Amino acid sequence: MPNSAETIENLARKLERVRILNDLKECKTLEDFQELTKKYEALCNEDKRTE
């Protein structure tokens, strides 16, 4: 049985995946995809700096 922290972590991962999928579905052009890639790269870089 997962504890509360594991449950929250699992739900957060699922929510993030759904958010990314929705963002990808909004892409209509290559430029949209490139902008989205930049957005997620910036978020990942920020996460690395705050760890």
C-alpha positions as CSV (number, residue, x, y, z in Angstrom):
1,M,0.0,0.0,0.0
2,P,1.5,3.3,-1.0
3,N,2.0,6.0,1.6
4,S,0.6,9.6,1.2
5,A,3.9,11.0,-0.3
6,E,4.0,8.2,-2.9
7,T,0.4,8.8,-3.8
8,I,0.9,12.5,-4.2
9,E,4.1,12.0,-6.3
10,N,2.2,9.5,-8.5
11,L,-0.7,11.9,-9.0
12,A,1.7,14.8,-9.8
13,R,3.5,12.7,-12.4
14,K,0.2,11.8,-14.0
15,L,-1.0,15.4,-14.0
16,E,2.2,16.6,-15.6
17,R,2.0,14.0,-18.4
18,V,-1.6,15.0,-19.1
19,R,-0.5,18.7,-19.2
20,I,2.3,17.9,-21.6
21,L,0.1,15.9,-23.8
22,N,-2.5,18.7,-24.0
23,D,0.3,21.2,-24.8
24,L,1.5,18.9,-27.6
25,K,-2.1,18.5,-29.0
26,E,-2.2,22.3,-29.3
27,C,0.8,22.4,-31.6
28,K,-0.4,23.1,-35.2
29,T,3.0,24.0,-36.8
30,L,6.6,23.2,-36.4
31,E,7.1,26.6,-34.9
32,D,4.5,25.8,-32.2
33,F,6.4,22.6,-31.4
34,Q,9.7,24.5,-31.3
35,E,8.3,27.1,-28.9
36,L,6.9,24.4,-26.7
37,T,10.3,22.6,-26.7
38,K,11.9,25.9,-25.6
39,K,9.3,26.2,-22.8
40,Y,10.0,22.8,-21.4
41,E,13.7,23.1,-21.8
42,A,13.5,26.3,-19.7
43,L,11.4,24.6,-17.1
44,C,13.9,21.6,-16.9
45,N,16.8,24.0,-16.7
46,E,15.1,25.8,-13.8
47,D,14.4,22.6,-12.0
48,K,18.1,21.6,-12.3
49,R,19.1,25.0,-10.8
50,T,16.8,24.6,-7.8
51,E,17.7,21.0,-6.9
